[in-house]
Amino acid sequence: MTLADFKISVHHIGGRSGTRPYPVFNWLEPEIVNVLYEADEACIPQIIEAWDGKCIVLPYCMGGSDTTASFNLVYDRYESSLLNFHPDLLDSFRYNDQFAYDTDPAAHRKVDVIPVTLRTLDTIFPHDEPPVPPPDFLSLDAEGAEYDILAAAPRLLRNNIHGVIFEFGFQRWFQGQKNFQEIASLLENQGFQLMDIHCGKLLHMKTCRPIGLRGRGVLTSGDALFLKSPENILDRHQNPMIALAKAALTGLLLGHLEYSLSVADLMRQYDVFLWLEAIAERHGEKLPGYLSFLGTFLSMVDRYPPIFPVRYSQLYSTPEAAAARFSGNPAERQALLSHCRPDPVRARYLAGMNLTEEHLLQQIDLVKTREYFGVEELFDMMGMQELADTVRDDRIQQVQGLMDHLGIVRLPGH
């Protein structure tokens, strides 16, 4: 093992536009091995230019087996695929918000069919030394071939990859295209869990309508994020300690704080940071910057005030009280109002959390600020404003809910 193993290997299949879904931060890019795959070799100079040369482009057509195949070049190059466009959709129109044009039936037309040699991930990255490091994180935009590519990579999915983003269709744009659930089941069987879906709406029309007679469109496609459970990373990965650190970072970069905290819990059990520091000392080098970031993040987490939302069983402390929420009996509903008044709820909360009222008020004073607090300040400093804002907004909303239940004065502006 060398410090090169600490680099995060990010692979994107379908790199025609020179972009990738994995977030880009200037402070992190030196620690990223940026690998893109593109079957249409005419696009490769553009990809390299987009990354200012800071990428590796593999001119491979990825598929479900190592064989030869025909690749369909389409008038609209973004629709080029190993699969044929679905005949029911060939005559359709789609408005493209990004470029402000109608993708018309002519754009779906094949302009060439080129012979290609298909490659699979598991054969590109065999057990011996590969030309580039195998993926830690994999994203796919393969115009219907996503399932086949993933199904042909069971070893990498099991032993190397901690996160996957793939494009899927709510409609079958291509003949033989697998649906979302089929891809999700494949990943779940490898220990991954669905974390997020970003759906896109396209104005999809059988008849081209004039401007002013167009609605919001329909759900046509989306991008799904799957992350591997920390326990499966620990059990299956070749370098599990490093893989856990990479997965914790990925969770934060993609806005999934809870996932990163669950990974961190496992890292603590195995003293991962002490182990990583020992590796760096052995090689006489410093650890990558992202590990220092994770260390700072965890030290800040340890200092958080132990303040939690009111629990259901504290608000409705008996089954009878919970049932009275839906009762039509006026006496039962009146009893519920008394049961849920702030004074008795606060007493149950303090007892359950083992807090004094004075200590509770002191802790609430810390977390009710509208400024960035704790890890939010760290995220903001590292350019992760979206995550900083999300965590801050959720914190303010939840502390206000707590104050309402306990009868504490509301925050200004609420």
N, C-alpha and C positions, 0 to 999 in steps of 0.2 A: 504494500500500500504506500502511495506517495501523496504529496499535497495536491497533485493533479486530480486525484480522486475526489477532492472537495469541490471541483468545478461543477456547476449545474448544467447538465447537458439537455438543452431544450431543442426538440425536433418538431418541425412543422411540415406535414405532407400536403402539397398543393400550394407552393410558394410563389405562384405566378405574379402576384401583385407586390411581392417583396415585403409583406407584413406577416406578423404572427400574433396569435391571441395572448401568448404569455406576456405579462406587462414588461415595459421597458423603462428602466430607471438608470440614469447615467452612473450613479454610484455602484450599481450592481453589475452593469454590462461587462466589466473586466473579469467577473467571476462566472460568466455565462459562455458556454460553447454553443453557438447559434448555428443550427443545422437546418437547412431547408431542402426539400425534395421537389423537383419539377420535371415532369415527363417531356414537356415541350422545350427543347433545348434553345429555341429562339428567344425564350424569355430570360435565360440565365444572365446575360449581361445587364439587363435591367434590374434583376434581383440584387446582383453584386453592387451595382451603383446605388441602389436604395439603401444598402447597409454600409456604404462607403468602404466596401471590401471586408467588413468585419463579420463575415459569415462563411460557412462552408455550404456549398450547393452541390447536392448529389443528383446527377442527371438520370434518375431512375424512375421508371414507372412502377409504382407499388401496387401489389395485388394479393390475391389469396393463394397463389402457388408460383413456383419457379417454372415458367413456361413462356411460350410466345403468345402474343395476342395482337388484336387490332385496336388502335387508339383512334377515337373519333375526334378530329379537329372540327370545331363548329364555328360558324360565322361569328357568333358571340363567343369569343374564346373562353369566357368564364364558364360556359356550359360544356366544354370539351371533356370527354369522359370515355372510360372503357365500355360503358353501357350505352345503349341506344335510348334516345329521348322517347318518353312515353307517347305513343301515337295519339292518344286522346288529348294531349296538350300541345301538339305541334302547331295548331292553328290559333293558339291563344296569344293574348297581349298581356304584358306585365309592365307596370310603370316602375322605373328605377329611380327611387328618391335620391340616391347618392349622385347620379349623373344626370338626372332630370330628362330622361328620354323613355319612350316606350320600347320595350323589347318586343319586337313584332314577330310574326311567323317566319319571316325571312331570316331573322337572327338565330332561329333554332336549326337552321339547315346545316347539314354536314357539308364541309367544303373539301375535306380530304380524309383519308383513312390511312394511317401510317402503321407499319409493323413495329412492334415493341417487344422487348424482352422483359417480362415481369420479374420483379424481385419481391421477396418477403423480408420482413424485418428480422425474423429469426435466422435467416440465412446470411443476411448482410452482417449481422453481429453474432458470429459463432462464439464458441467458448474460448477460442484462442484470441490473441490480441487483434482488435478491430482497427480499421484505418481511422475511425473517429470514435469517441466514446459512445456507448449505447445510450438511448434516451432515459433521462430521469423523468422528463415530462414530455408528453406526446400530444400534438394537436393535428386534426385531420379535416381537410376540406377537399374531398376527393370525388365530388359529384356522383354520389351513389355507391362508391366502392368502399365506404368506411368499414362496413361490417366485414367484408372479405379481408381487408388489410389487418384488422384487429384479430380476426379468427385465426390468421396465419402467424400470430405472434404470441403464442401461449407462454413461451419461456420468458420473454422480455416482460410481458404483463405480470408474470408471477414474481420474477427475481429482480427487476430493475425499475420499472415505471411506477411512480407514486401518484401521477395525475394524468388525466386524459380530458381533452376537449374535442368534441366532434360535432360537425354539422349534420343535421338530420332534416327530413322533410315531413310535414304533416300530410302532404300529398306525395304520391310516388311519381317523381319527375322522370325517373328512368325505369326502363323495363328491368325487372329482377331486383330492384332496389329493396333492401331490408328496411323495416320500419324502426321507430325509436325503441320499442319494447324489446325487439330482438337484440339490438345492440346493447341495451341496458342489461338484459339478462346475461349476456356474454361477460360484461364487465363485473357484474355482481358476483358471478361464479368465480371470479379471480380476486375477490376481496375488496372491490371498489364500492363506494356508495355515492348515490346521486346527491350533489350539493346545490346545484343551481341550473336553471334553464333561462336563457335569454331568447325570447321569441321575436321574430320579425313579421310585420304585416306587409304584404304586397298587394297592390291593386291588380287583381288577376281577372282578366275579362275575356270572354269568348268573342264579344263584339267590342270593337274599339269605340269608346264613348268620347264625345267632345269635352273639352275643359269646362267645368261647371256642372257636369252631370256624372261626377265620379265620387264614390264614397270612400270609406276608410280602408277598404280592402279586407282580405281574409288572412288568417294565419296560414302561412305557407311553409315556413322553415324556422329553425332555431339552432342554437348552439347549447350543448349540454356539457356541464362540468361534472366529472367524477373524480373523487380523491380516494385513495386506498386507506383503509382503516389502520390506525397506528399499530394495532396488534398484528395485522397481516404483514406490515412492513418489517416488524421485529422478527417475525417467524420465518419470513420467506426471502428477504433480500440478502444479497451477497455481502454487502457492507451495511448492516442495519443501523449502526450508530450514526454514520454519515447520512444515510437515507432518511432517518427521522429528522435530522436537522434541516435537510433540504425540504422535506414535506412541511415542516412547521413554517418555514419561510414562504413556501408557495401558498399556504393557506392565508397568510397575512396579505401577501401581494394581491391575491384574488378576493380579498374582503371577507374571509371566513375566519373570524377571530375565534369562534368556539372550537373549530377544528384544530387550529394551531395550539390552543390551550390544552386540548386533549392529547395532542402529540407531545407537548411539553411535559404533561403529567407523567407520561411513560419515560421520557428522557430523564426526568429527575430520579425515577426509581432505579435507573441503571447508571446514574452518575455520568451521563453522556458527555457533559462539558469537561469534566475532569479527564475523561478518556481522550477527548479531542485535544485538550491542551498538552497531554502527554505525547501525543503523536507529533504535534508541532514542535515541541521541545526536542524530541528525538531527531527531527530533521533540521533543527536549528533555524526554523522559519516561523513567521507569524501566521496565525490562522487567517482565512479569508475574512474580509470586512463584514460579510453578512452574518458570520458567527458572533462577532462582537455586537452587532445589532440585536441578534436574538438574545444574547446574554443580558444586554441592557433592558430589553423588553421583559424578560423573566424577572429580573431584579425589581423592576417597577411593579409587576403583577404581585409580587410578594408583599409589597407595602400598601396594598389597597385596603381601605376601610371595610370591615366586615358588615356591610349594610346590604340587605336583600329586600326584594319586594315582599309584601304580605302574601302568605300562603293561603291557599283555598281553605285548608283545615284550620287556619287561624281566624279567617273571616267567618266561616261557617263551621263551628267547632263540633257540631253533632250532625248525624244524618237527618234528624228532624228539622234542624235549621236549614240545611241544604234543600230539603223537600219543600219547605215553606216558601221558597222563591217562586214556586209554580202553583201555589195553593190559591183557590178562590175564596177561602175562608177569611173574612176580615180580621178575626181575632188572631189567627195564625200569622197573617201578614204583619199585624201590629207587633206581635211578639218578635218577629224577625227584625223589624226596624230597631227594636231595643237591643237585640242580640248583636246587631252590626253597627251600633253607634261607636263613634271613635274611642270613647273611654274604655269599654270592655275589649274592643279589638286591640287597642294599644297595650292593655294589660296582658292579653294573650300573646301578642307579638314579643313584648319584652321578656316574658317568661320563656317563650320558645327559643329566643335568640340569646338568652342569658345576658341581657343588657340592662343597665340602669337607664332611667330616662335622661339623666344628664349626659351619659356617654352617647346615647342615641342622638341627642341634639348636636353634640359636638361633631359626630361623624357625618350627620346630614349637612352641617355647615360646610364641611369639606367638599362634598360631592355635588352640591346644588349649584355650583358656579356655572355661569354660561360661557366662561372661557374654556379653552382646552385644558384638560386635567389628566394627569398621569400619562398613560400610554398614548392618549390623543396628542399630547405635545410631541412625543417621539415620532408618531406617524406624520405629523405636520412637518417636522424638521426634515424627515427623509423624503418629502415630496409626495406622501401618500394621503393627500387631502381628502379624497373621497371616503376612505376608511376613517380618518380622523373625524370628519363631519358626521358620519353615520353613528359611530360609537358615542360621540358627544350628544347627538340628538336623542338617541335611545336612552342614554343616561339621564338626561334632563326629564324626559317623559316618564321614566320609571321612578325617579326620585319624587316627581310631583304626584304620581299615583300613590306612592307610599305615604307622602305627607297628607294627602286627602283622606286616606283610610285611617290614619292615626290622629287626624284632627289638628295638624300642624299648619301654620299660616302658609298660604299658597305663595309660589314664586312670583315675582313681579312679571307682569305681562300675561299671566294665565287667568 
